[in-house]
Every structure is written in C-alpha cells, then in structure tokens.
C-alpha cells in the first residue's frame, strides 16, 4: 500500500560541465609528418610493384629462352643423327639450317667423306633425343648435352645404341639460336651393338 502522504524526492538532471577544455586540434607539424609518411609509403609501394613486375618479366624471359634452347638442341641432335643414304642432301640441309660458325664450315668440308662412308654402307639411321641438359646459358651463349637413342640399318644389319651423348655449344645469331660446336661425349667406341657411323660427329 502506497503512502500518498510521503512525496518521493526529485532527481535533478546532470548538468554538463562547461568548464572542461575542448580537444586541442592536431598541430600543423603533426599533419605535415603524417602526409610525408603517406607519400613515402606510396612511393615505396610503387617502386616495389615495378621491381616485382620487372623480376617477373625477367624470369619469364629467362624461362622462355631456356625452353627455346632445349627445343633447338633437341631438334638439331635429331637431325644430326638421322639420315638416309638415298637422301643425304636433304639430311645435310636440315643440319645446316641449325648450324653456324666453325661447326658449319667443318660440317660442309667433311660432308663428302661422310657421304661416301654412309653410301658405301647403305646406311639409314634415326636419332631419338630423350633428354636435354642445359649446363650453362646466358643471353647469347649456351652449352647443352643431349642424350639420344639411335637405330641404324645397313649392310651390316640392324644395330642400336642407347644413351648416346652429344655436347652442343649454341650462340644467338640475329635473335635465333644456332649450333657452333659439337662434341662427341661417347668416349668408349667398343659397344658391340653400335655401327661405325652411329657416334661419328662431322667436324670433330
């Protein structure tokens, strides 16, 4: 039961204290420093972005160049190790299309003797490159080892050789990779299953 004769005390509303000091505005020096930091950060981001793009492009170019070196080396080895005694001029032209420098000169000068040897043996041969190793490369030079399997047919019958190694030196001529030196890395010639022409490298 409420006692109507007793009045409840009134609660006075809180009055804001107008005497508190207002927040001080940031100083001009602080604003200038923040602006400078933002500018430096923006420049750093732009520079890093440019560097990242350049590095990405450089890696892509290097990878593409290496892939092209591997393609040229494999195609050249296949042409060098493949011939038919009935169409030796075609085989010669295919090799010379990839050749330059000393190797081109040596190959052309020694081809007549090689032609006589292959024709006398009625030899046909097929090279099958299966592995390509780029041992070193830069913008204009490369050294490559190509591993191939070889099949040879002729008067002596059918002969094969697995894992024949040829070392190639390539240079970039007019933007195109060319072979300027060929080295035979098959130091042992006593494989009973290998024909005399299988490991012959013209010019060496």
PyMOL commands that place a pseudoatom at each C-alpha (Angstrom):
pseudoatom trace, name=CA, resn=UNK, resi=1, chain=A, elem=C, hetatm=0, pos=[0.000, 0.000, 0.000]
pseudoatom trace, name=CA, resn=UNK, resi=2, chain=A, elem=C, hetatm=0, pos=[1.434, 3.383, -1.101]
pseudoatom trace, name=CA, resn=UNK, resi=3, chain=A, elem=C, hetatm=0, pos=[1.534, 6.126, 1.423]
pseudoatom trace, name=CA, resn=UNK, resi=4, chain=A, elem=C, hetatm=0, pos=[0.211, 9.083, -0.545]
pseudoatom trace, name=CA, resn=UNK, resi=5, chain=A, elem=C, hetatm=0, pos=[1.264, 11.484, 2.163]
pseudoatom trace, name=CA, resn=UNK, resi=6, chain=A, elem=C, hetatm=0, pos=[5.027, 10.983, 1.527]
pseudoatom trace, name=CA, resn=UNK, resi=7, chain=A, elem=C, hetatm=0, pos=[6.433, 12.614, -1.630]
pseudoatom trace, name=CA, resn=UNK, resi=8, chain=A, elem=C, hetatm=0, pos=[9.284, 10.963, -3.474]
pseudoatom trace, name=CA, resn=UNK, resi=9, chain=A, elem=C, hetatm=0, pos=[12.430, 13.090, -3.721]
pseudoatom trace, name=CA, resn=UNK, resi=10, chain=A, elem=C, hetatm=0, pos=[13.029, 14.692, -7.123]
pseudoatom trace, name=CA, resn=UNK, resi=11, chain=A, elem=C, hetatm=0, pos=[16.199, 13.688, -9.048]
pseudoatom trace, name=CA, resn=UNK, resi=12, chain=A, elem=C, hetatm=0, pos=[17.897, 16.646, -10.615]
pseudoatom trace, name=CA, resn=UNK, resi=13, chain=A, elem=C, hetatm=0, pos=[19.300, 16.105, -14.122]
pseudoatom trace, name=CA, resn=UNK, resi=14, chain=A, elem=C, hetatm=0, pos=[23.074, 16.162, -14.525]
pseudoatom trace, name=CA, resn=UNK, resi=15, chain=A, elem=C, hetatm=0, pos=[24.371, 19.365, -15.970]
pseudoatom trace, name=CA, resn=UNK, resi=16, chain=A, elem=C, hetatm=0, pos=[27.314, 19.160, -18.375]
pseudoatom trace, name=CA, resn=UNK, resi=17, chain=A, elem=C, hetatm=0, pos=[30.445, 20.726, -17.066]
pseudoatom trace, name=CA, resn=UNK, resi=18, chain=A, elem=C, hetatm=0, pos=[31.125, 23.553, -19.476]
pseudoatom trace, name=CA, resn=UNK, resi=19, chain=A, elem=C, hetatm=0, pos=[34.402, 24.246, -17.791]
pseudoatom trace, name=CA, resn=UNK, resi=20, chain=A, elem=C, hetatm=0, pos=[36.202, 21.124, -19.399]
pseudoatom trace, name=CA, resn=UNK, resi=21, chain=A, elem=C, hetatm=0, pos=[38.744, 22.239, -22.031]
pseudoatom trace, name=CA, resn=UNK, resi=22, chain=A, elem=C, hetatm=0, pos=[37.922, 21.297, -25.670]
pseudoatom trace, name=CA, resn=UNK, resi=23, chain=A, elem=C, hetatm=0, pos=[40.111, 18.763, -27.527]
pseudoatom trace, name=CA, resn=UNK, resi=24, chain=A, elem=C, hetatm=0, pos=[43.145, 20.514, -28.952]
pseudoatom trace, name=CA, resn=UNK, resi=25, chain=A, elem=C, hetatm=0, pos=[43.347, 20.339, -32.784]
pseudoatom trace, name=CA, resn=UNK, resi=26, chain=A, elem=C, hetatm=0, pos=[46.352, 18.396, -34.195]
pseudoatom trace, name=CA, resn=UNK, resi=27, chain=A, elem=C, hetatm=0, pos=[49.345, 20.598, -34.763]
pseudoatom trace, name=CA, resn=UNK, resi=28, chain=A, elem=C, hetatm=0, pos=[50.394, 21.564, -38.292]
pseudoatom trace, name=CA, resn=UNK, resi=29, chain=A, elem=C, hetatm=0, pos=[53.756, 19.799, -37.785]
pseudoatom trace, name=CA, resn=UNK, resi=30, chain=A, elem=C, hetatm=0, pos=[51.983, 16.514, -36.986]
pseudoatom trace, name=CA, resn=UNK, resi=31, chain=A, elem=C, hetatm=0, pos=[49.796, 16.770, -40.068]
pseudoatom trace, name=CA, resn=UNK, resi=32, chain=A, elem=C, hetatm=0, pos=[52.841, 17.524, -42.212]
pseudoatom trace, name=CA, resn=UNK, resi=33, chain=A, elem=C, hetatm=0, pos=[54.691, 14.489, -40.817]
pseudoatom trace, name=CA, resn=UNK, resi=34, chain=A, elem=C, hetatm=0, pos=[51.728, 12.200, -41.472]
pseudoatom trace, name=CA, resn=UNK, resi=35, chain=A, elem=C, hetatm=0, pos=[51.417, 13.470, -45.035]
pseudoatom trace, name=CA, resn=UNK, resi=36, chain=A, elem=C, hetatm=0, pos=[55.143, 12.901, -45.616]
pseudoatom trace, name=CA, resn=UNK, resi=37, chain=A, elem=C, hetatm=0, pos=[54.938, 9.341, -44.260]
pseudoatom trace, name=CA, resn=UNK, resi=38, chain=A, elem=C, hetatm=0, pos=[51.977, 8.591, -46.507]
pseudoatom trace, name=CA, resn=UNK, resi=39, chain=A, elem=C, hetatm=0, pos=[53.869, 9.930, -49.505]
pseudoatom trace, name=CA, resn=UNK, resi=40, chain=A, elem=C, hetatm=0, pos=[56.952, 7.842, -48.685]
pseudoatom trace, name=CA, resn=UNK, resi=41, chain=A, elem=C, hetatm=0, pos=[54.813, 4.736, -48.198]
pseudoatom trace, name=CA, resn=UNK, resi=42, chain=A, elem=C, hetatm=0, pos=[53.050, 5.308, -51.525]
pseudoatom trace, name=CA, resn=UNK, resi=43, chain=A, elem=C, hetatm=0, pos=[56.357, 5.757, -53.360]
pseudoatom trace, name=CA, resn=UNK, resi=44, chain=A, elem=C, hetatm=0, pos=[57.747, 2.595, -51.730]
pseudoatom trace, name=CA, resn=UNK, resi=45, chain=A, elem=C, hetatm=0, pos=[54.692, 0.601, -52.808]
pseudoatom trace, name=CA, resn=UNK, resi=46, chain=A, elem=C, hetatm=0, pos=[55.021, 1.853, -56.397]
pseudoatom trace, name=CA, resn=UNK, resi=47, chain=A, elem=C, hetatm=0, pos=[58.757, 1.089, -56.531]
pseudoatom trace, name=CA, resn=UNK, resi=48, chain=A, elem=C, hetatm=0, pos=[58.283, -2.407, -55.114]
pseudoatom trace, name=CA, resn=UNK, resi=49, chain=A, elem=C, hetatm=0, pos=[55.492, -3.062, -57.601]
pseudoatom trace, name=CA, resn=UNK, resi=50, chain=A, elem=C, hetatm=0, pos=[57.705, -2.004, -60.504]
pseudoatom trace, name=CA, resn=UNK, resi=51, chain=A, elem=C, hetatm=0, pos=[60.586, -4.157, -59.251]
pseudoatom trace, name=CA, resn=UNK, resi=52, chain=A, elem=C, hetatm=0, pos=[58.285, -7.161, -58.817]
pseudoatom trace, name=CA, resn=UNK, resi=53, chain=A, elem=C, hetatm=0, pos=[56.917, -6.760, -62.346]
pseudoatom trace, name=CA, resn=UNK, resi=54, chain=A, elem=C, hetatm=0, pos=[60.435, -6.418, -63.796]
pseudoatom trace, name=CA, resn=UNK, resi=55, chain=A, elem=C, hetatm=0, pos=[61.631, -9.521, -61.944]
pseudoatom trace, name=CA, resn=UNK, resi=56, chain=A, elem=C, hetatm=0, pos=[58.580, -11.474, -63.085]
pseudoatom trace, name=CA, resn=UNK, resi=57, chain=A, elem=C, hetatm=0, pos=[59.153, -10.416, -66.702]
pseudoatom trace, name=CA, resn=UNK, resi=58, chain=A, elem=C, hetatm=0, pos=[62.859, -11.283, -66.448]
pseudoatom trace, name=CA, resn=UNK, resi=59, chain=A, elem=C, hetatm=0, pos=[62.077, -14.748, -65.063]
pseudoatom trace, name=CA, resn=UNK, resi=60, chain=A, elem=C, hetatm=0, pos=[59.530, -15.344, -67.810]
pseudoatom trace, name=CA, resn=UNK, resi=61, chain=A, elem=C, hetatm=0, pos=[62.042, -14.270, -70.468]
pseudoatom trace, name=CA, resn=UNK, resi=62, chain=A, elem=C, hetatm=0, pos=[64.749, -16.497, -68.983]
pseudoatom trace, name=CA, resn=UNK, resi=63, chain=A, elem=C, hetatm=0, pos=[62.395, -19.480, -68.829]
pseudoatom trace, name=CA, resn=UNK, resi=64, chain=A, elem=C, hetatm=0, pos=[61.225, -18.906, -72.392]
pseudoatom trace, name=CA, resn=UNK, resi=65, chain=A, elem=C, hetatm=0, pos=[64.811, -18.598, -73.648]
pseudoatom trace, name=CA, resn=UNK, resi=66, chain=A, elem=C, hetatm=0, pos=[65.857, -21.775, -71.857]
pseudoatom trace, name=CA, resn=UNK, resi=67, chain=A, elem=C, hetatm=0, pos=[62.879, -23.621, -73.326]
pseudoatom trace, name=CA, resn=UNK, resi=68, chain=A, elem=C, hetatm=0, pos=[63.846, -22.412, -76.793]
pseudoatom trace, name=CA, resn=UNK, resi=69, chain=A, elem=C, hetatm=0, pos=[67.452, -23.568, -76.254]
pseudoatom trace, name=CA, resn=UNK, resi=70, chain=A, elem=C, hetatm=0, pos=[66.194, -27.026, -75.295]
pseudoatom trace, name=CA, resn=UNK, resi=71, chain=A, elem=C, hetatm=0, pos=[63.958, -27.150, -78.379]
pseudoatom trace, name=CA, resn=UNK, resi=72, chain=A, elem=C, hetatm=0, pos=[66.754, -26.146, -80.755]
pseudoatom trace, name=CA, resn=UNK, resi=73, chain=A, elem=C, hetatm=0, pos=[69.243, -28.572, -79.179]
pseudoatom trace, name=CA, resn=UNK, resi=74, chain=A, elem=C, hetatm=0, pos=[66.797, -31.477, -79.367]
pseudoatom trace, name=CA, resn=UNK, resi=75, chain=A, elem=C, hetatm=0, pos=[65.800, -30.731, -82.978]
pseudoatom trace, name=CA, resn=UNK, resi=76, chain=A, elem=C, hetatm=0, pos=[69.422, -30.329, -84.035]
pseudoatom trace, name=CA, resn=UNK, resi=77, chain=A, elem=C, hetatm=0, pos=[70.526, -33.589, -82.408]
pseudoatom trace, name=CA, resn=UNK, resi=78, chain=A, elem=C, hetatm=0, pos=[67.666, -35.428, -84.087]
pseudoatom trace, name=CA, resn=UNK, resi=79, chain=A, elem=C, hetatm=0, pos=[68.688, -34.026, -87.482]
pseudoatom trace, name=CA, resn=UNK, resi=80, chain=A, elem=C, hetatm=0, pos=[72.396, -34.655, -86.937]
pseudoatom trace, name=CA, resn=UNK, resi=81, chain=A, elem=C, hetatm=0, pos=[71.845, -38.310, -86.029]
pseudoatom trace, name=CA, resn=UNK, resi=82, chain=A, elem=C, hetatm=0, pos=[69.190, -39.042, -88.647]
pseudoatom trace, name=CA, resn=UNK, resi=83, chain=A, elem=C, hetatm=0, pos=[69.902, -39.721, -92.307]
pseudoatom trace, name=CA, resn=UNK, resi=84, chain=A, elem=C, hetatm=0, pos=[69.128, -41.955, -95.260]
pseudoatom trace, name=CA, resn=UNK, resi=85, chain=A, elem=C, hetatm=0, pos=[71.907, -42.787, -97.713]
pseudoatom trace, name=CA, resn=UNK, resi=86, chain=A, elem=C, hetatm=0, pos=[69.415, -42.249, -100.565]
pseudoatom trace, name=CA, resn=UNK, resi=87, chain=A, elem=C, hetatm=0, pos=[68.606, -38.667, -99.465]
pseudoatom trace, name=CA, resn=UNK, resi=88, chain=A, elem=C, hetatm=0, pos=[71.785, -37.318, -97.908]
pseudoatom trace, name=CA, resn=UNK, resi=89, chain=A, elem=C, hetatm=0, pos=[71.400, -33.851, -99.440]
pseudoatom trace, name=CA, resn=UNK, resi=90, chain=A, elem=C, hetatm=0, pos=[68.157, -33.454, -97.502]
pseudoatom trace, name=CA, resn=UNK, resi=91, chain=A, elem=C, hetatm=0, pos=[69.852, -34.564, -94.291]
pseudoatom trace, name=CA, resn=UNK, resi=92, chain=A, elem=C, hetatm=0, pos=[72.698, -32.110, -94.897]
pseudoatom trace, name=CA, resn=UNK, resi=93, chain=A, elem=C, hetatm=0, pos=[70.312, -29.193, -95.472]
pseudoatom trace, name=CA, resn=UNK, resi=94, chain=A, elem=C, hetatm=0, pos=[68.405, -29.948, -92.268]
pseudoatom trace, name=CA, resn=UNK, resi=95, chain=A, elem=C, hetatm=0, pos=[71.621, -29.905, -90.222]
pseudoatom trace, name=CA, resn=UNK, resi=96, chain=A, elem=C, hetatm=0, pos=[72.926, -26.716, -91.824]
pseudoatom trace, name=CA, resn=UNK, resi=97, chain=A, elem=C, hetatm=0, pos=[69.649, -24.939, -91.042]
pseudoatom trace, name=CA, resn=UNK, resi=98, chain=A, elem=C, hetatm=0, pos=[70.688, -25.031, -87.365]
pseudoatom trace, name=CA, resn=UNK, resi=99, chain=A, elem=C, hetatm=0, pos=[74.440, -24.564, -87.880]
pseudoatom trace, name=CA, resn=UNK, resi=100, chain=A, elem=C, hetatm=0, pos=[76.742, -21.537, -87.770]
pseudoatom trace, name=CA, resn=UNK, resi=101, chain=A, elem=C, hetatm=0, pos=[80.387, -20.621, -87.317]
pseudoatom trace, name=CA, resn=UNK, resi=102, chain=A, elem=C, hetatm=0, pos=[83.112, -23.251, -87.112]
pseudoatom trace, name=CA, resn=UNK, resi=103, chain=A, elem=C, hetatm=0, pos=[80.790, -26.227, -86.999]
pseudoatom trace, name=CA, resn=UNK, resi=104, chain=A, elem=C, hetatm=0, pos=[79.010, -25.171, -90.188]
pseudoatom trace, name=CA, resn=UNK, resi=105, chain=A, elem=C, hetatm=0, pos=[82.333, -24.810, -92.012]
pseudoatom trace, name=CA, resn=UNK, resi=106, chain=A, elem=C, hetatm=0, pos=[83.682, -28.134, -90.717]
pseudoatom trace, name=CA, resn=UNK, resi=107, chain=A, elem=C, hetatm=0, pos=[80.466, -29.988, -91.481]
pseudoatom trace, name=CA, resn=UNK, resi=108, chain=A, elem=C, hetatm=0, pos=[80.384, -28.764, -95.082]
pseudoatom trace, name=CA, resn=UNK, resi=109, chain=A, elem=C, hetatm=0, pos=[84.071, -29.520, -95.685]
pseudoatom trace, name=CA, resn=UNK, resi=110, chain=A, elem=C, hetatm=0, pos=[83.874, -33.041, -94.233]
pseudoatom trace, name=CA, resn=UNK, resi=111, chain=A, elem=C, hetatm=0, pos=[80.443, -33.982, -95.542]
pseudoatom trace, name=CA, resn=UNK, resi=112, chain=A, elem=C, hetatm=0, pos=[81.703, -35.503, -98.845]
pseudoatom trace, name=CA, resn=UNK, resi=113, chain=A, elem=C, hetatm=0, pos=[83.813, -38.062, -96.941]
pseudoatom trace, name=CA, resn=UNK, resi=114, chain=A, elem=C, hetatm=0, pos=[80.922, -38.820, -94.610]
pseudoatom trace, name=CA, resn=UNK, resi=115, chain=A, elem=C, hetatm=0, pos=[78.615, -39.148, -97.600]
pseudoatom trace, name=CA, resn=UNK, resi=116, chain=A, elem=C, hetatm=0, pos=[80.878, -41.750, -99.187]
pseudoatom trace, name=CA, resn=UNK, resi=117, chain=A, elem=C, hetatm=0, pos=[81.037, -43.735, -95.945]
pseudoatom trace, name=CA, resn=UNK, resi=118, chain=A, elem=C, hetatm=0, pos=[77.264, -43.732, -95.437]
pseudoatom trace, name=CA, resn=UNK, resi=119, chain=A, elem=C, hetatm=0, pos=[76.517, -44.554, -99.075]
pseudoatom trace, name=CA, resn=UNK, resi=120, chain=A, elem=C, hetatm=0, pos=[79.001, -47.445, -99.152]
pseudoatom trace, name=CA, resn=UNK, resi=121, chain=A, elem=C, hetatm=0, pos=[77.350, -48.904, -96.050]
pseudoatom trace, name=CA, resn=UNK, resi=122, chain=A, elem=C, hetatm=0, pos=[73.850, -48.217, -97.461]
pseudoatom trace, name=CA, resn=UNK, resi=123, chain=A, elem=C, hetatm=0, pos=[73.127, -46.854, -94.033]
pseudoatom trace, name=CA, resn=UNK, resi=124, chain=A, elem=C, hetatm=0, pos=[69.920, -45.358, -92.691]
pseudoatom trace, name=CA, resn=UNK, resi=125, chain=A, elem=C, hetatm=0, pos=[69.825, -44.020, -89.181]
pseudoatom trace, name=CA, resn=UNK, resi=126, chain=A, elem=C, hetatm=0, pos=[67.304, -42.476, -86.814]
pseudoatom trace, name=CA, resn=UNK, resi=127, chain=A, elem=C, hetatm=0, pos=[68.197, -40.480, -83.726]
pseudoatom trace, name=CA, resn=UNK, resi=128, chain=A, elem=C, hetatm=0, pos=[65.704, -40.147, -80.898]
pseudoatom trace, name=CA, resn=UNK, resi=129, chain=A, elem=C, hetatm=0, pos=[66.622, -37.402, -78.401]
pseudoatom trace, name=CA, resn=UNK, resi=130, chain=A, elem=C, hetatm=0, pos=[65.156, -38.144, -74.998]
pseudoatom trace, name=CA, resn=UNK, resi=131, chain=A, elem=C, hetatm=0, pos=[66.932, -35.886, -72.512]
pseudoatom trace, name=CA, resn=UNK, resi=132, chain=A, elem=C, hetatm=0, pos=[68.318, -32.361, -72.788]
pseudoatom trace, name=CA, resn=UNK, resi=133, chain=A, elem=C, hetatm=0, pos=[70.530, -30.756, -70.144]
pseudoatom trace, name=CA, resn=UNK, resi=134, chain=A, elem=C, hetatm=0, pos=[71.348, -27.046, -70.315]
pseudoatom trace, name=CA, resn=UNK, resi=135, chain=A, elem=C, hetatm=0, pos=[74.615, -26.902, -68.385]
pseudoatom trace, name=CA, resn=UNK, resi=136, chain=A, elem=C, hetatm=0, pos=[75.048, -23.131, -68.743]
pseudoatom trace, name=CA, resn=UNK, resi=137, chain=A, elem=C, hetatm=0, pos=[73.375, -20.264, -70.551]
pseudoatom trace, name=CA, resn=UNK, resi=138, chain=A, elem=C, hetatm=0, pos=[73.177, -16.503, -70.722]
pseudoatom trace, name=CA, resn=UNK, resi=139, chain=A, elem=C, hetatm=0, pos=[71.642, -14.033, -73.135]
pseudoatom trace, name=CA, resn=UNK, resi=140, chain=A, elem=C, hetatm=0, pos=[73.771, -15.090, -76.120]
pseudoatom trace, name=CA, resn=UNK, resi=141, chain=A, elem=C, hetatm=0, pos=[75.553, -18.380, -75.309]
pseudoatom trace, name=CA, resn=UNK, resi=142, chain=A, elem=C, hetatm=0, pos=[74.572, -21.817, -74.087]
pseudoatom trace, name=CA, resn=UNK, resi=143, chain=A, elem=C, hetatm=0, pos=[76.100, -25.239, -73.552]
pseudoatom trace, name=CA, resn=UNK, resi=144, chain=A, elem=C, hetatm=0, pos=[73.817, -28.236, -73.797]
pseudoatom trace, name=CA, resn=UNK, resi=145, chain=A, elem=C, hetatm=0, pos=[74.122, -32.010, -73.551]
pseudoatom trace, name=CA, resn=UNK, resi=146, chain=A, elem=C, hetatm=0, pos=[71.614, -34.104, -75.487]
pseudoatom trace, name=CA, resn=UNK, resi=147, chain=A, elem=C, hetatm=0, pos=[71.079, -37.796, -74.757]
pseudoatom trace, name=CA, resn=UNK, resi=148, chain=A, elem=C, hetatm=0, pos=[69.656, -39.851, -77.624]
pseudoatom trace, name=CA, resn=UNK, resi=149, chain=A, elem=C, hetatm=0, pos=[68.858, -43.412, -78.579]
pseudoatom trace, name=CA, resn=UNK, resi=150, chain=A, elem=C, hetatm=0, pos=[69.982, -44.403, -82.074]
pseudoatom trace, name=CA, resn=UNK, resi=151, chain=A, elem=C, hetatm=0, pos=[68.823, -47.050, -84.544]
pseudoatom trace, name=CA, resn=UNK, resi=152, chain=A, elem=C, hetatm=0, pos=[70.940, -47.891, -87.580]
pseudoatom trace, name=CA, resn=UNK, resi=153, chain=A, elem=C, hetatm=0, pos=[70.262, -50.174, -90.531]
pseudoatom trace, name=CA, resn=UNK, resi=154, chain=A, elem=C, hetatm=0, pos=[72.579, -51.063, -93.390]
pseudoatom trace, name=CA, resn=UNK, resi=155, chain=A, elem=C, hetatm=0, pos=[74.618, -53.820, -94.965]
pseudoatom trace, name=CA, resn=UNK, resi=156, chain=A, elem=C, hetatm=0, pos=[75.815, -54.854, -91.518]
pseudoatom trace, name=CA, resn=UNK, resi=157, chain=A, elem=C, hetatm=0, pos=[72.259, -55.357, -90.310]
pseudoatom trace, name=CA, resn=UNK, resi=158, chain=A, elem=C, hetatm=0, pos=[70.258, -53.626, -87.601]
pseudoatom trace, name=CA, resn=UNK, resi=159, chain=A, elem=C, hetatm=0, pos=[72.151, -52.006, -84.759]
pseudoatom trace, name=CA, resn=UNK, resi=160, chain=A, elem=C, hetatm=0, pos=[71.137, -49.799, -81.872]
pseudoatom trace, name=CA, resn=UNK, resi=161, chain=A, elem=C, hetatm=0, pos=[72.808, -47.579, -79.335]
pseudoatom trace, name=CA, resn=UNK, resi=162, chain=A, elem=C, hetatm=0, pos=[71.195, -46.276, -76.187]
pseudoatom trace, name=CA, resn=UNK, resi=163, chain=A, elem=C, hetatm=0, pos=[72.215, -43.116, -74.377]
pseudoatom trace, name=CA, resn=UNK, resi=164, chain=A, elem=C, hetatm=0, pos=[74.493, -41.515, -76.952]
pseudoatom trace, name=CA, resn=UNK, resi=165, chain=A, elem=C, hetatm=0, pos=[75.750, -38.204, -75.551]
pseudoatom trace, name=CA, resn=UNK, resi=166, chain=A, elem=C, hetatm=0, pos=[76.409, -35.137, -77.703]
pseudoatom trace, name=CA, resn=UNK, resi=167, chain=A, elem=C, hetatm=0, pos=[77.544, -31.789, -76.314]
pseudoatom trace, name=CA, resn=UNK, resi=168, chain=A, elem=C, hetatm=0, pos=[76.437, -28.674, -78.186]
pseudoatom trace, name=CA, resn=UNK, resi=169, chain=A, elem=C, hetatm=0, pos=[77.545, -25.068, -77.982]
pseudoatom trace, name=CA, resn=UNK, resi=170, chain=A, elem=C, hetatm=0, pos=[74.895, -22.589, -79.116]
pseudoatom trace, name=CA, resn=UNK, resi=171, chain=A, elem=C, hetatm=0, pos=[75.070, -18.869, -79.786]
pseudoatom trace, name=CA, resn=UNK, resi=172, chain=A, elem=C, hetatm=0, pos=[72.332, -16.431, -80.617]
pseudoatom trace, name=CA, resn=UNK, resi=173, chain=A, elem=C, hetatm=0, pos=[72.690, -15.157, -84.194]
pseudoatom trace, name=CA, resn=UNK, resi=174, chain=A, elem=C, hetatm=0, pos=[70.220, -12.482, -85.252]
pseudoatom trace, name=CA, resn=UNK, resi=175, chain=A, elem=C, hetatm=0, pos=[67.887, -13.469, -82.433]
pseudoatom trace, name=CA, resn=UNK, resi=176, chain=A, elem=C, hetatm=0, pos=[67.986, -17.183, -83.363]
pseudoatom trace, name=CA, resn=UNK, resi=177, chain=A, elem=C, hetatm=0, pos=[69.894, -19.925, -81.548]
pseudoatom trace, name=CA, resn=UNK, resi=178, chain=A, elem=C, hetatm=0, pos=[72.472, -21.677, -83.745]
pseudoatom trace, name=CA, resn=UNK, resi=179, chain=A, elem=C, hetatm=0, pos=[74.907, -24.525, -83.092]
pseudoatom trace, name=CA, resn=UNK, resi=180, chain=A, elem=C, hetatm=0, pos=[78.575, -23.537, -83.468]
pseudoatom trace, name=CA, resn=UNK, resi=181, chain=A, elem=C, hetatm=0, pos=[80.305, -26.548, -81.942]
pseudoatom trace, name=CA, resn=UNK, resi=182, chain=A, elem=C, hetatm=0, pos=[79.520, -30.247, -81.486]
pseudoatom trace, name=CA, resn=UNK, resi=183, chain=A, elem=C, hetatm=0, pos=[81.373, -32.606, -79.188]
pseudoatom trace, name=CA, resn=UNK, resi=184, chain=A, elem=C, hetatm=0, pos=[81.071, -36.400, -79.075]
pseudoatom trace, name=CA, resn=UNK, resi=185, chain=A, elem=C, hetatm=0, pos=[80.951, -37.484, -75.419]
pseudoatom trace, name=CA, resn=UNK, resi=186, chain=A, elem=C, hetatm=0, pos=[80.804, -41.222, -76.165]
pseudoatom trace, name=CA, resn=UNK, resi=187, chain=A, elem=C, hetatm=0, pos=[84.343, -41.970, -75.118]
pseudoatom trace, name=CA, resn=UNK, resi=188, chain=A, elem=C, hetatm=0, pos=[84.002, -45.738, -75.462]
pseudoatom trace, name=CA, resn=UNK, resi=189, chain=A, elem=C, hetatm=0, pos=[83.521, -46.934, -79.038]
pseudoatom trace, name=CA, resn=UNK, resi=190, chain=A, elem=C, hetatm=0, pos=[83.577, -50.652, -78.182]
pseudoatom trace, name=CA, resn=UNK, resi=191, chain=A, elem=C, hetatm=0, pos=[79.833, -51.169, -77.893]
pseudoatom trace, name=CA, resn=UNK, resi=192, chain=A, elem=C, hetatm=0, pos=[79.188, -54.317, -79.934]
pseudoatom trace, name=CA, resn=UNK, resi=193, chain=A, elem=C, hetatm=0, pos=[75.712, -53.074, -80.802]
pseudoatom trace, name=CA, resn=UNK, resi=194, chain=A, elem=C, hetatm=0, pos=[76.865, -49.819, -82.349]
pseudoatom trace, name=CA, resn=UNK, resi=195, chain=A, elem=C, hetatm=0, pos=[77.593, -49.147, -86.003]
pseudoatom trace, name=CA, resn=UNK, resi=196, chain=A, elem=C, hetatm=0, pos=[80.721, -47.233, -87.011]
pseudoatom trace, name=CA, resn=UNK, resi=197, chain=A, elem=C, hetatm=0, pos=[78.627, -44.270, -88.107]
pseudoatom trace, name=CA, resn=UNK, resi=198, chain=A, elem=C, hetatm=0, pos=[76.445, -44.092, -85.029]
pseudoatom trace, name=CA, resn=UNK, resi=199, chain=A, elem=C, hetatm=0, pos=[78.787, -41.951, -82.973]
pseudoatom trace, name=CA, resn=UNK, resi=200, chain=A, elem=C, hetatm=0, pos=[80.518, -40.106, -85.783]
pseudoatom trace, name=CA, resn=UNK, resi=201, chain=A, elem=C, hetatm=0, pos=[80.135, -36.369, -85.340]
pseudoatom trace, name=CA, resn=UNK, resi=202, chain=A, elem=C, hetatm=0, pos=[81.109, -34.474, -88.515]
pseudoatom trace, name=CA, resn=UNK, resi=203, chain=A, elem=C, hetatm=0, pos=[83.660, -31.792, -87.908]
pseudoatom trace, name=CA, resn=UNK, resi=204, chain=A, elem=C, hetatm=0, pos=[85.246, -33.449, -84.866]
for i in range(1, 204): cmd.bond("trace and resi %d" % i, "trace and resi %d" % (i + 1))
show_as sticks, trace
zoom trace
